[in-house]
Amino acid sequence: MTSTSTPSRARTADRPRGRSGTWRSHLDSPVATYNLIAGVTLALVVFGLVMVLSASTVMSLEETDLASPYAIFDSQLVFAVIGTVALVVAARMPVIAWKRLAIPALLGALALQLLVFVPGIGFAVNGNRNWIHVGPLTMQPSELIKVGLVLVGGLVLSRKHKHLDHLGHVVIPFLIPIAAASVALVLVGGDLGTVLVLGAIIAALLYAAGVPGRWFAFSFAGFAAMATSLVLLSPNRLARFDVWLGRDTNPFGQARQPMQGRFALADGGWFGLGLGASREKWQWLSEPHNDFIFAIIGEELGLPGTIVVLVLFALLALACYRLVVRTTDTFVRIATAGAMTWIVVQAMVNIGAVIGLLPVIGLPLPLVSSGGSSLVTTMLALGVLLSFARAEPGCAEALAARPSVLRRTLSVVPTRALRRRSGR
């Protein structure tokens, strides 16, 4: 009796206990981080394309010469394809390649940023000179600076990792020549929103590298003083702060955009008006497919739609955090922290502006808002993170062991043919 019951209990003990055991095995898998980043990226991009299509139809008819309701969506779809190619190529590159490309990538981005000041090439949008013409396309070079800054920050700070308790090893190799040049070129163009994101990236890089916390207080004070002076010296930015503080409630002036955004959220209620049924996109909300697409999500899909967006960004942050704590490569840890902060902080600033928690700054919602430069560069950055995730122990081998769709198909077809020949 005893001998027969012991193996049974052993087999029972070896089995995963319910769903918790199954989830634990998935999370312990070497491909868990890779799959989570890839899955969330795919979900956000597809969801963004659907919402851009819904939010931009009226704007497409009004602003394009083609009189097509799909003009803005078609452009976003093209950039999504380009971004997918960039993501796939980036994900297949080894970590050592990103270390070698870090400095050339940032230098190239800074060179492109200089072109915004060249007459005939650079031009201003909404008072910010941060765009250039590249043939038939337009692009925002400051988006590429984010990628370059993440990579160079990870490279330089990882090499100085053992000496970061000395201020000189932080200021000279990183803050003065690299961070200051990146921020200054964007700042001269007047793009305060991007400057804030760059500041968040720099802070995250330094924190992940292990810079002593006492230095952050002085840095934050200086950065806050700079941002405050930029607001006070710009009538447009000052007017936005007046709206945020409730001093300006004119529905036909600066307050129109944030007010209509909150009207859209209120109209959506708990469960929304239905996909495509937005009222605010009928020229009430001036940026329904771009900076205020979150308002259209709330209006058409209600509270569940907005929660889905928040959960997806939270899962992306979780995946990046897993990569930060699990990697043994200092470069990967620092660069991942910078990329995670970039995407999450930009999403928080965009959503905060829509719901009225923050003043309107003019930042798109990553992967969701319309805009080719933002979409392609964000997908490129996520491709870099996928490359880092592939470097985790066992991940590349597990991915290589997966049968491709073609191999699965070829393995099934001969089997079926043999069955038919044998008469089964």
Stockholm file with secondary structure:
# STOCKHOLM 1.0

chainA/1-424         MTSTSTPSRARTADRPRGRSGTWRSHLDSPVATYNLIAGVTLALVVFGLVMVLSASTVMSLEETDLASPYAIFDSQLVFAVIGTVALVVAARMPVIAWKRLAIPALLGALALQLLVFVPGIGFAVNGNRNWIHVGPLTMQPSELIKVGLVLVGGLVLSRKHKHLDHLGHVVIPFLIPIAAASVALVLVGGDLGTVLVLGAIIAALLYAAGVPGRWFAFSFAGFAAMATSLVLLSPNRLARFDVWLGRDTNPFGQARQPMQGRFALADGGWFGLGLGASREKWQWLSEPHNDFIFAIIGEELGLPGTIVVLVLFALLALACYRLVVRTTDTFVRIATAGAMTWIVVQAMVNIGAVIGLLPVIGLPLPLVSSGGSSLVTTMLALGVLLSFARAEPGCAEALAARPSVLRRTLSVVPTRALRRRSGR
#=GR chainA/1-424 SS CHHHHHHHHHHHHHSCCHHHHHHHHHHTSTTHHHHHHHHHHHHHHHHHHHHHHHHHHHHHHHHCTTCCTTHHHHHHHHHHHHHHHHHHHHHHSCHHHHHHHHHHHHHHHHHHHHGGGSTTTEEEETTEEEEEEETTEEECHHHHHHHHHHHHHHHHHHHTGGGTTSHHHHIIIIIIIIIHHHHHHHHHTTCHHHHHHHHHHHHHHHHHHTCCTHHHHHHHHHHHHHHHHHHHTCHHHHHHHHHHTTSCCCTTTTTHHHHHHHHHHHHHTTTCSCTTCCSTTTTTSSCTTTTTHHHHHHHHHHHHHHHHHHHHHHHHHHHHHHHHHHCCCHHHHHHHHHHHHHHHHHHHHHHHHHHTSSCCCCCCCTTTSSCHHHHHHHHHHHHHHHHHHHTSTTHHHHHHHSCCHHHHHHHHHHHHHHHHHTTC
#=GC SS_cons         CHHHHHHHHHHHHHSCCHHHHHHHHHHTSTTHHHHHHHHHHHHHHHHHHHHHHHHHHHHHHHHCTTCCTTHHHHHHHHHHHHHHHHHHHHHHSCHHHHHHHHHHHHHHHHHHHHGGGSTTTEEEETTEEEEEEETTEEECHHHHHHHHHHHHHHHHHHHTGGGTTSHHHHIIIIIIIIIHHHHHHHHHTTCHHHHHHHHHHHHHHHHHHTCCTHHHHHHHHHHHHHHHHHHHTCHHHHHHHHHHTTSCCCTTTTTHHHHHHHHHHHHHTTTCSCTTCCSTTTTTSSCTTTTTHHHHHHHHHHHHHHHHHHHHHHHHHHHHHHHHHHCCCHHHHHHHHHHHHHHHHHHHHHHHHHHTSSCCCCCCCTTTSSCHHHHHHHHHHHHHHHHHHHTSTTHHHHHHHSCCHHHHHHHHHHHHHHHHHTTC
//
